[in-house]
Amino acid sequence: MITPILLGLTILAFGAYIYKHPPKTTAIPPSRNSICMDYSKEPISKLELDLIHNMVTGYKNNQLDTIVSNSLTMDYDAHSIWFELETLKKFIYHIEFKTNEAKKTMTTEAKNKLGKLGVRMYYSRYPDEVGPNQYPDLSAVPLSDYRRLHTLIMIPTLERDGAHMDFDPTDKDSYNLSKEQIKKYFTSKPNTRVPALGILENSQSQTSRIVSQNHGSLIPPADNSVEGFFNS
């Protein structure tokens, strides 16, 4: 058995050795393009369980019930959507990275007019039918299961002139749009892809997508999810 004195001497000897011969470490320099944020000192966002149940049940018994009961073609509608965490992180990263890159070419005056970044979530609905070669972004979606179901589409926003306006981080022209110009900007070129998140991704068209990372599973029809707040 090691005596307390022997144990103490062993610890002191080991400490002296470490002091004279510190372990070698290889520093990993951060990427030039990295966006590192540490929120470890910030409290995690929480909501009371009873409030969540109240709100989810309220949606089920009102909005969802109204949608289904007044529809002649739908027996059910989706009541949640699931995203892989990595997909959300990539989407947010690209918004921040592209915005930072764009700001490097702006004047100080122009940058001072810009405020916080954000994400707007649009309530949306899958189309009834899709014609041949129409909407390539839906080519990976099992439309027989997803048609008419509601979903979410997320669009980046940028604060300007006191308003949170939709914008395209990959297009420098969209950083300077006024409130009056913004709607025209997004309706004048319908076939242009912009950063968005909300529908299933077609992995075969990765090279043609700008920064979209569209992985979203609707529940229902997805049957591989376990919900804690929605009781059938």
C-alpha positions in Angstrom: 0.0 0.0 0.0 1.3 3.5 -0.9 1.7 5.6 2.2 0.5 9.2 2.1 4.1 10.5 2.2 5.1 8.3 -0.7 2.0 9.3 -2.6 2.8 13.0 -2.0 6.4 12.6 -3.2 5.2 10.9 -6.3 2.8 13.7 -7.1 5.5 16.3 -6.5 8.0 14.5 -8.7 5.4 14.1 -11.5 4.5 17.8 -11.2 8.2 18.8 -11.5 8.6 16.6 -14.5 5.6 18.1 -16.3 6.9 21.6 -15.4 10.3 21.0 -17.0 9.0 18.8 -19.9 5.5 20.2 -20.8 3.6 18.0 -23.3 3.9 19.2 -26.9 0.6 20.3 -28.5 -0.1 21.1 -32.1 -2.1 24.3 -32.4 -4.8 24.3 -35.1 -5.1 27.7 -36.5 -8.7 28.9 -37.2 -9.8 28.9 -40.8 -9.6 32.4 -42.5 -13.2 32.0 -43.4 -14.4 30.6 -40.0 -17.2 32.3 -38.1 -16.7 31.2 -34.5 -19.2 32.3 -31.8 -19.1 31.2 -28.2 -22.5 31.4 -26.4 -21.4 29.2 -23.5 -22.0 32.1 -21.0 -25.5 32.8 -22.4 -28.5 31.0 -20.9 -30.1 28.4 -23.1 -33.6 29.4 -24.4 -36.3 27.6 -22.5 -40.1 27.5 -22.4 -42.4 26.1 -19.7 -43.7 22.6 -20.7 -47.3 23.5 -19.9 -47.1 26.5 -22.3 -45.8 24.4 -25.1 -48.5 21.8 -24.7 -51.1 24.6 -24.5 -49.9 26.2 -27.7 -49.5 22.9 -29.7 -52.9 21.7 -28.6 -54.4 25.1 -29.4 -53.0 24.8 -33.0 -54.3 21.3 -33.3 -57.8 22.0 -32.1 -58.2 25.3 -34.1 -56.0 26.0 -37.1 -55.2 22.3 -38.0 -58.8 21.2 -37.4 -60.1 24.0 -39.5 -57.7 23.2 -42.4 -58.7 19.6 -42.5 -62.4 19.9 -41.8 -62.9 22.6 -44.5 -60.8 20.7 -47.1 -62.4 18.5 -49.8 -59.1 16.9 -50.7 -57.2 16.5 -47.5 -57.6 14.0 -44.7 -54.8 15.4 -42.7 -52.1 18.1 -42.7 -48.6 18.2 -41.4 -48.2 19.5 -37.8 -44.4 19.7 -37.4 -41.3 19.8 -39.5 -37.9 18.3 -38.6 -34.5 19.7 -39.7 -31.1 18.1 -39.0 -29.1 20.4 -36.7 -26.1 20.4 -39.2 -28.4 21.7 -41.9 -29.5 24.6 -39.8 -25.9 25.4 -38.8 -24.8 25.4 -42.5 -27.6 27.6 -43.5 -26.8 30.2 -40.8 -23.1 30.0 -41.5 -23.6 30.8 -45.2 -25.8 33.8 -44.4 -23.2 35.2 -42.0 -20.2 34.4 -44.2 -21.7 35.8 -47.4 -22.8 39.0 -45.6 -19.3 39.5 -44.1 -17.7 39.0 -47.5 -20.1 41.6 -49.1 -19.4 44.1 -46.3 -15.7 44.1 -47.2 -16.4 46.0 -50.4 -18.9 48.4 -48.9 -18.2 51.9 -47.7 -18.3 52.7 -44.0 -21.5 54.7 -44.6 -23.2 51.8 -46.4 -22.2 49.3 -43.7 -23.5 51.6 -40.9 -27.0 51.5 -42.5 -27.1 47.7 -42.0 -28.3 46.1 -38.8 -29.0 42.6 -37.5 -29.3 39.5 -39.6 -32.2 37.2 -39.2 -34.3 34.4 -40.6 -38.0 34.8 -41.6 -40.2 31.7 -41.6 -42.9 31.7 -44.2 -45.9 29.5 -43.8 -46.2 27.7 -47.1 -47.8 24.8 -48.9 -46.6 22.2 -51.4 -48.3 22.5 -54.8 -51.1 20.2 -56.0 -49.3 19.1 -59.1 -45.9 19.7 -60.7 -45.6 19.5 -64.5 -42.7 18.0 -66.4 -39.4 20.0 -65.9 -41.3 22.4 -63.5 -39.7 23.2 -60.2 -36.5 21.2 -60.3 -36.1 21.9 -56.6 -39.0 19.5 -55.9 -37.6 16.6 -57.9 -36.5 14.8 -54.8 -39.8 15.3 -53.0 -42.3 12.4 -52.9 -45.1 14.7 -54.0 -47.7 11.9 -53.9 -47.3 12.1 -50.1 -46.4 15.8 -49.7 -48.8 17.6 -52.1 -51.1 20.2 -50.4 -49.4 19.8 -47.1 -48.2 23.0 -45.4 -44.5 23.5 -44.5 -42.0 26.3 -43.7 -39.6 28.2 -46.0 -36.9 30.1 -44.3 -35.5 33.3 -46.0 -32.5 35.4 -44.7 -33.3 38.9 -43.5 -31.2 42.0 -43.0 -32.1 45.1 -41.0 -32.1 48.2 -43.0 -33.9 51.6 -42.6 -35.5 50.2 -39.4 -37.0 47.2 -41.0 -36.1 43.5 -41.2 -36.2 42.9 -45.0 -35.8 39.7 -46.9 -32.5 39.7 -48.9 -30.1 37.5 -50.8 -26.7 37.4 -49.1 -25.1 36.2 -52.3 -26.2 39.2 -54.3 -24.7 42.6 -53.3 -27.5 44.4 -55.0 -30.0 43.2 -52.5 -28.2 44.9 -49.6 -29.2 48.3 -50.8 -32.9 47.8 -51.6 -35.5 50.0 -50.1 -38.8 48.8 -48.7 -40.5 49.7 -52.0 -37.9 47.8 -54.1 -37.7 44.6 -52.1 -40.9 42.9 -53.4 -40.1 43.7 -57.0 -36.6 42.3 -56.5 -38.1 38.9 -55.5 -40.8 38.8 -58.2 -38.8 40.1 -61.2 -36.7 36.9 -61.7 -38.8 33.9 -60.8 -36.3 31.2 -62.0 -33.4 32.6 -59.9 -32.4 30.5 -56.9 -31.8 32.3 -53.6 -30.7 31.1 -50.2 -33.7 29.3 -48.6 -34.4 26.4 -46.3 -37.6 24.5 -46.2 -38.0 21.6 -48.6 -36.3 18.3 -49.3 -32.9 18.5 -51.0 -32.1 17.0 -54.4 -28.6 15.7 -53.7 -27.9 15.3 -57.4 -28.3 19.0 -58.0 -25.8 20.2 -55.3 -23.6 22.1 -57.8 -26.5 24.1 -59.1 -27.8 25.3 -55.8 -26.5 28.5 -54.4 -26.3 28.0 -50.6 -29.6 26.2 -50.1 -29.5 23.2 -47.8 -33.0 22.0 -48.0 -33.5 19.0 -45.6 -36.9 19.1 -44.0 -39.2 16.2 -43.1 -42.9 16.9 -42.6 -44.7 15.0 -39.8 -46.9 13.5 -41.1 -46.2 11.8 -43.6 -42.7 11.0 -42.2 -43.0 8.1 -39.9 -39.6 8.1 -38.3 -40.2 10.8 -35.7 -41.3 10.7 -32.1 -43.1 13.9 -31.0 -43.5 14.8 -27.4 -46.1 17.6 -27.7 -48.6 16.3 -30.3 -51.1 13.7 -29.2 -53.2 12.2 -32.0 
